[in-house]
Amino acid sequence: MLKGIQTVEDARLAIQHGAPAIYLSNHGGRQIDGARAPLEVAIEIHQKDPNIFEEIEVYADGGVRYGADVVKLLALGVRAVGVGRPFMYANIWGTEGVTRAIQLLKTEIGLDAANMGVASLKNIDPNTVSSPSVAVIPLTALSLFGVQIIYRLSQRVTTPWQSLSEVEPGHSLTAS
């Protein structure tokens, strides 16, 4: 499996050389300042050579922070999406924090898919993200919602409705 694919041409070369799978990745964006996020690469592949998603298994990670990111990548044809940094940050609160981050991401994925009219991720397809009336407005709003949730997690908030001023240092996270 080749990791770090950043162009349609590299994806096509991977297929020509018999790679079993490719990983769209900017390696977390730390190694190369300004490297494109996997979502940008997936969109470019979908626009220029969508058959790549049928010819080889495509995975993605890097820059994925919200449920909307996961849903968009899956809709474009990516088979699985790696998420790391949100869980790394959540690990500050140990197992409880990581469990809470998983719950939040799972909820976001479900809400984002539902707001796009997708009842099951098995039924998601590129048309889901290509229609401005379905994807552009709701996903922008949901991404903003996602920022609020991740921010709240980093501030040790136990419920989405709790005021930041009510949280005391050392307070544990609870699932809502």
C-alpha positions, 0 to 999 in steps of 0.5 A: 500500500502506498501512503502519501498520494497527493495527485491523480497522476500518482494514483494512476501510477500506483495502479499501473505498478500493481499497488493493492491500495493507496492512501491519500494522506498529507501525513497530518500536514506536519511534514510538508507545510501546505500539503493538500488535505486528502479531501482535496485530492479525493475531489480531484481524483473524482473530477479527473479520473473517477475510475480510480476508485473502482480500480484500486482500494483508496483510503484517506487520513489527515485533516479529518476532524469532523463527521462531515469530513468522513461522510464527504470522503466516503461519498467520493469513493474512499473505502475507509477514513483514518482519524488520529489527532482528535483522539490524540487530543482527547487522550488528555482525559484518558480512556474517558476522553477517547470514548467521548471523542468516538461518541461525538464523531459517531454522532456527527457522522450520523447527523451529517449523513442524515442531513444529506438524505443518506439513511445508511453509509452503504448507500452513499455516493458522489451525488450526495456531495455534488449537489449544492442544495444538499451538500454545500449549505448543510455541510458548512453548518455542520462543520461549524457545529463540529468545531463547537463540539471539538472545542467543548471537548477540549474545554472539559465540557460534559454536555453540549449545553453546559457553559464553559464557565461551569466546568472546573479543572479536573472534571471528568467527561461523561457521555450525553 
